[in-house]
């Protein structure tokens, strides 16, 4: 039998787990980007049908590193390193810099997104 959870024990999330865990907005933004990049690496390794050993050789890392990537654990890798993995997996990466869309005070936003297939 499941126990009912009183309302005072439930906290509504922000939609960003890193913010909910108490990370600064800047750290949360970077971590969200790293997770997105890592998920794309995971998907690409699957698309190519690579074993973790073959993926490790192609990426120039150890098999345990690939295991971490396949489990979406990007914390030890920089965003630059993750982008180099995407290139090693035969994907193009672009960095686009533009003025903020909203004319509000504060820093700009970092987003990672995938282009529609050609």
Beta strands, then each sheet from edge to edge (+ up, - down):
end
